[in-house]
Amino acid sequence: MSEADRLEMEIMEKALTLAALRRAETPAEIRDYAFATLEGETTLSALFGGRDRLLVIHNMGQGCRYCTLWADGINGLLPHLEDAMAVALVSKDPPELQRRLAHDRGWRFRMASHGGGDYMKEQSINGANYPGAVVYERQGARILRRGRADFGPGDLYNPLWHLLALGGVGADDWTPQFHYWKRPQQMDDGGQNLMD
């Protein structure tokens, strides 16, 4: 067994320890924040949709390629996640812009806009508009924050970093893009009305 193999096993064991620590943490009570949606104003409590748990994905908005990468990956897991809890993606973008990005990406998330207000300042670990996730639990009228994490290259929340690392590609060697298609130098259809 190589040193890398041993370290990977240690990291997997530590991830199990981290999960146990998160389960044992005392949840923090938070207020019921307001959000904007295409249907109008809503609240954090309404995003639970009748469920006891809610995963809120923090997305910086349509200008962040990294946030798009995480949301693309989580979107693939959405049916599995929604079996366990409600899921919503929030960003500072207005609802109309969120919907256009979701349509372009094929995202199926319920979406809401925090508009850059207090929600991110108080619920993000670093107090800023930063990618991450939070799980909330509802107990009667109370909303409790169970766990939260900020996202970053190499984190535990996107397997892409680990798959790239298997190939020797580091986070500084690769940057996600919104789209990977490159326009050919010659278009077989003539190229009229082509939008890059």
N, C-alpha and C positions, 0 to 999 in steps of 0.2 A: 504494500500500500504506500503510495507516494505521500509526501508531506501535504500536498494540495488535497488529496483524498481525505487525509486525517482532519485537516482544517475544515473541509466541507462537512464532515460528520459532526465536528464540534459545533459548527454554526447551526446545523439542523437541531442539535440538542439544545443549544441556547435559544433557538426560536421556540421550542416547546416550553422552556423555562419562562421566556417572555410571555407566551400565551397564558401560562398559569399565573404569572404576576398580574397581568391585565384582568384576569377573572377575579383575582383577590382584591384588586383596588377598590377603595370606597368611591362610589360615583359622586359627582358634583352636581348639585341642583343648579339649573340655569333658567333664565327667563324664556318666555315664548316670543321669539323674534318674528318680525314681519318680513315678507318677501313679496316680490311681484312675479306674476305668471301671465301667460297669454290670456287666461280667463279672468284676471284681475288680482287683487291683493289676496294673499293667503298668509298663514302662520306656520311656524315650525310644527306646532301640534297637529295641524291639518295634514302636513306632509307624511305623518305616520299612517294615514289612510286606514285607520282602524286596527293597525298592528301595534304590538308592544315594543318593537325595536325598529329603529330607523338608521340606516347608513347614509350619511350625507358626504358626498364626494366634493371636495373643494377644487375648483377649477379656476385658474386665473382669468380665463376668457379666451376669446377667439384669437388673440394675438400671441398665444403661448404654444409653441410646437410641443414642448414637453408635456404640458397639461393635456394636450390632444392625444399624445402617446398613452398616458395613463388611462384616460377615458376610453380610448379604443380598446385597450386590454380589459378593463373592467366591464365594458359593454359585452364582451364575449362571455363573461361569467354571469351576466345579469340574471338569466333564468335560475341559476343555482342560488345566487344571493337572495333573489326575491322569494325563494322557497323558505328562507330563514327569517327575512326581515324586509321591511319597506326600504326602497332605495331612491334617492334623489340626487341630482347633480346641481350644484349652485355655482354661480359666477357673478361677477359685477356687471356683465353685459346685460342690456335690456332684453326682455323675453323674445322680441322679434329676431334679434341677432342670434340669441341662443338657438332658436328653432332652425334658422338657416344653417348654422354650423352643425347642429344635430342631423339635419336632413342630408347635408353633404357627407357626413361621416357614417351615416347609417346607425346613429345612436338611438336607443329605445328608452333612455332614461326619462323619468319625470324630471322636469327642470324648473328652477326658480332663480330669480335674481335677487341678490342681497344688495345690489347697487353700490357696493363699496363702503357700506356703513358699519355700524357697531358689530354686526354678526362676526365678521372676519377678525376684527380687532380683539374680540373677546373669546372666540372659539378656535382660532388658529394657534398653534403652539408658539409661533414667533410673533403673533399679534399683527400680522400683515396679510395682504392678499397673496397667498402662497398655496401651492398644490398640497393636497392631503386628504384625509378622511376622518370623520368622527362618527361614532356610534352612540346614539341616544336611546334611552329606555323611558317608557312612560309608566308612571305609577299613579293611577288616578289622574288628578290634574297636574301633578308634578312631572317635570321633564328633567331627567338625570343624564349627564354625560358619562358614558361608560368608559370609553377609551378614544384616544385620538393619536394621529401620527401625521407628520409632514412628509411629503414625498420628495425624493431627490435621486439623482443618478446613483445606481448601485443599491437602492433600497430593497426592502423585502416585498414590495407591493407590485413590482412589474418584473416578470421573469425575463424580459428581454435583456436586461443588464447581465444576468447570469449566463444566458445563452451566448451573448456576445463574448463574455469573458472566457467561455470554453474555447472560443476560437482565437483568443489572444487580443480581442478588440476591447479597449478600455473606454470608459465614459468620455474621455478627452479625445478619443479617436473617431467618434461618430456622433452626429447630431440628427435627431429626428426631423423629418420634413412633413409638411401637410400632405403633399402628394409626391410620388416618386416618378411619375411619368415624365419623360423628357421628349420634347418635340423633335421629331426626325428632321434632318436637314432637307429632305425632299418628301413631300406628302404625295402619296399615290392618288389621292382624290383631288389634288390641286391645291388644297389648303385654304379655300375660300371660307370666310366667316369663322376661322379657328380662333378660339379664345384660350390664351395660355393660363 
